[in-house]
Amino acid sequence: MDIKYAIGIDLGGTFIKFALVNQDGEKITEGITPTNAVGGREEVIENIVAAIEKLLRYDPALKSKILGIGLGTPGIVEDGVVIGGAENLPDWCDLPLGKILQEKFSLPVFMDNDANLMGLGEIHYGAAKDATDVIFLTVGTGIGGAMYLNGSLYSGFRNRGAEIGHMIIKSNGKQCECGAKGCLEAYASTTALVNDYKSRVDVEKSDVCIDGRYIVGKYKENDPLAIEVLEQHWDYLSDGIAGLINVFAPQNIVIGGGISEAGDFYFESLCLSTFKKTMQETSQFTTIVPAKLGNQAGIYGAVSLVFANRL
C-alpha cells in the first residue's frame, strides 16, 4: 500500500506545534516554534508558513504523497475562515487563513477550532479510539471541549456551538470571561480551583506557587482546605458532565488538561459525583476517562481531519 501523509498544525497563543504524520499515526518529523502573537497577525501567519515549509523540506520525496494540511486554531472557524473568538491572537477575525495557506502551498487545507481537533485526536488516536459518541473536555485555564456524535464532529449551525465551558450551571452566578454569569468554566476550570484555594489562604505570606499541581499535592497530604476545594471542584464539574450525559448519552467523556494527570483518585471522585446526578438509562454505557495524547492531541486531530476528507 502506498502510504499517505498529512501536515498537522496546532496553533496556540504561545507556541505553534507542527508535524508530518502518516496515515497510520506515525510521526515522521515534528517541531515547535513561538507563535509571536505580539508581532501581530501577519507575523503569526508567517510563522505558520515557516513551520509548513520546514516540514515540506524534510523529505522532498514525500511531498507528492502529502494529502493536505490540517490546522487547529483558537476561535470560531467556518469554511476555512476564522470568524472571531480568539482572544489570545491579534486581529484573529475575518481571516481567510485556509485560502491563504492553500494558495501558498497548492495543498488542500482543512481547519477547525483547536478544542474540536484536540477531541478528534483523542477519538482517532487516543482515549476514545473507535468510539462513535464522545464528549471531550479540556479543563485548564478555561474549559473547552468538543462533541463527536454519530461518528462526526458536531458544532451546531455553521460551526458556532459546542462551547461546553459556557453552559450555565448557576443562575446569576460568577462572572465569566465570555461576558455571561454562572458558566461551568467560571466554577470548574483549574483557574477557578486555584482562585478558590487562594481566597482562603494568606497568599502574600506564601513562598510557593499555588497551582493545580500544588493543590493536588496538598490533597494527597490530607490537607483539609485542599480536600474541601477539590470536592467542590468535582461537584461543579460533575454538574456540567451529568447534564451532557443526560442529553447525549455518550460512550466516553474524555477529560484533558493538566488536572487530568492528577491520578486515579481524581477520576474516581469525579465519577462518583457525576453518576449520582445522571439518569441510570442515559449513563448506562458511559465511562469517564483521562485523555492520553496530552499536548499532542491537537496535531493528531489536525491530521485526522485531513485523512477523513482525503482518504
N, C-alpha and C positions, 0 to 999 in steps of 0.2 A: 504494500500500500504506500502511495506517495504521501508522506507526512506533510501536513499544512501547518502554518504558523499564524500567530496574531500578535500585534503590539498592544500592550496594556499600559494605560497611563492613569495613575491615581493622583489627582490634583488636590493638594491641601493648601491651607493658608500659609504654612511654613515651608513644606517640602513637596516636591514632585517625585513620586516613586514611579519607576518605569521598568518594563521587562519585555523580552521576546519569549513567547511561550508556545510550545507545540500543542496539537490537539489532544494529546494525552495528559496535558497539565504539567509537562516538564519545562522548567525554565532553562532557556539557552544562555541568556545573559540578562543582567539586571543592573539597575543603578538608582541613585537618589541624588537630587540636586536641589538647592534652595529655590523656593518659588520667587523670592524677592518681590513680594507684593508692594513694598514701599516704593519700588521703581515705577509703579503704575501698570495699567492694563497692557500696554504694548510690550513692556518688559516681561510680564508673565507669559504672554503668548510666545515671545522669542525664546523663553526658557523651555516651554513645551516643545517647540520646534527643534531646539537643540537636542533635547532628550530623544526625540524620534530619530533625528539624524544620526545620533550615536548608535542607536540600535540597528539602523539600516547599514551602517558601516561595519558592523561586527563581522558579518559574513556575507559579502555581496552575492554569493551563490544562492543564498536563501531568499533573496528579495522577490523573485518570481513566485515563491511559494507562500508569501505573506498575503493573507486574505483580507486584511484590513486593520484599522486602528480602533481600539475601544478606549473610551475615556470617561472617567467619573469625575464630576465637578460639583462643588457646592452650588446650591441654588436649584431653581426650577428649570427644567430643560424640556423644550418642545421642538421636535423635528430638527435637532442639531443646533438650536438657538437657545442660549441661556437667557431666560426671560427676566430673571432677577432673583432676589432672596439669598444672595451670597454676601453676607455682611463682612466676611473676613478677606474679601478680594476687592481691589479698587475698580469701580465703574464696571462691575461684572454683571451687566444687564443689557438687554437688547443686543447681545453679542452672537453673531453667526459663526461660532467657533468651528462647528462641523464643516461648513463650507470653506472657511479659511484653510483648514488643515487638508481637506480633500483636494483643493486646488493646488496646494503646495506640494503634496506628495503623490497625487494621482492614485490614491487608495481610498476605498470606502471608509467612512468614519461613522462609528456608532457611539452615541453618547447617552448618558443618563445621570441622574443625581447620584452623588457619591455614596450615600447611605443605601440607596437601592442596589448599587453594584456590590457593596460590601455584603449585603444579604444574598445577592445572586452568587457571589463567590462561595459562600458557605453552603449554598444549596447544591452547587455543581461539584465542588471540590472539598467541602469541609464537613461541618457537623450535621448537616441535613441532606447529605448526598442521596439522590434518588427519591426524595420526598416530593409530593405534588402540592402540598398545602403547608406553608411555613410563614410564621411571623418572626421577623428579625428585629431586635432592638439593640442599639449600642448605647450603653449607659456610661457617660463620661461628663465632660463639661456641660453638655446638654443631654437630651435624649433624642436620637434619630432612629430611623427604622425603615423597614421595607416589608411589603406584603407580597407573597408569592402564592397565588390562588389558582387552583385547577391547572397547574403546570405553567403559569405565566406570571410575570411581574404585574402587579395591579397598583396603579397610582391615581385612579379616578379620571374624570373627564379632562382630556388634554394634559394629562400628567401633572395635575395640580394638587393631588391629595397625598395620602399616606403619611401625613405629618403626625406620627404616632405620639411624639413628645408633647403635642399640643392638644391632646384630649383633656377636657376639663374634668378633674376629679374632685374639685371642691368649689362650690359656688361662691363667687366673690372672694376668692382666696388670695394667695400671694401673687404679687405682680410677676409676670413672666417677661422675658426679653422680647417675646413676639408682640407684646402690647396687651395681651389678654390677661386675665386673672384666673388662678386656680389650675393651671396646666400641670400635667404629670411631670414635665421637666422641672417646674419650679419646686416640686416637692420630692422627687425621687432620683434626680441626677446625682452624680458624685459631688458636684458643686454644692447642691442643696444639703447633702450629707455633711460635708466639711463645714459649711456655714453654720449648720445646726450645732455641730460639736464646738466650733469656735465661740459661738454665742454663749456657751455655758462654762467656758474656762477663761482664765486670765491670759489671753494671747500675748500681751505685752511682756509678761514675765516668763513666757515660754521660750526656750532656746532651741526648739525643734521646729521643723517644717511639718505643719499639720496638713496631711492629705489623706486620700482614701487608704493608701497603704499603711500609714501610721495608725489610723483608726482600726483597721483590721488587726494590726498587731496588738493594739491595746485590748481589743475584744478577746483575742486568744489568751491574754493575760488576765481575763476575767475583770477587766476594768468596768465598773458599774455604768459610767457615762457612755463608754463605747458600746456596751451592750444595749443601753437604752436607745441611743440614736440609730444603731443598726436595725434594731427591732422595728423602730418607727419607719426607717427606710424600706424595709421589707413590706411593711403594712401598706405604705403608699404605692410602691412599685407593683405589688400584687393587686391593688385596686385596678390599675390600668390593664395588667395582664389578664386578670379574670374577665374583664369586660371584653377584651379581644377574643378570648377563648369562647365565651358565650355567643359572640356574634359569628365567628369564623370557624370554630372547631378545628383548628389546625393539627397536623401531626406533630409538629415541633414548634416550640417557642425557643429561639436561639438568642442567647444573651452575649453580646460582645462588649468591648470597652475594658479598661484596666481593672475595674471592680470585678469583672467576671473571672479574673485569675486569682481571686481570694482563696478558693479552695472548695472542697465538697460541702463544708458546713454552710457556705453561702447559699448554694443551690438547694440543699436540704431544707433550710429555713424558708427560702423563697417559695419552694414548692408547698410546704406545709401551710404557709399563709395564703397562697393562691388558691389551692384546691378546696379550701374551706369556703371560698366565695363563688365557686363556679357551680353551674348545674351539672349534675352527675352525667347526664347524657352528652352534653357538649364537650366535656373534658375526658370522656372515656378513653380516647385514643391519643391524648396529648401528653407529650413529655417536654420538660423544660431543661435545656442543656446548654453548656457553655460553648461559645464559638471556638473553633480550632485554628483558624488561619491567622489570628492576630492582625498585625498591620499589613499583612499581605492580601487580605480579603478583597480589597478594592481592585488590586491588579488582576486577581483571578476572576472577579466579576466582570471586569472590563473585557478580558479576552473571551470569556464565555458568551458575552453579548455578540462578539464578532462571529464566533463559531456557530451560535444559534441562528444567525442570519445568513451565513455564507456556506455552511457545510450541507 
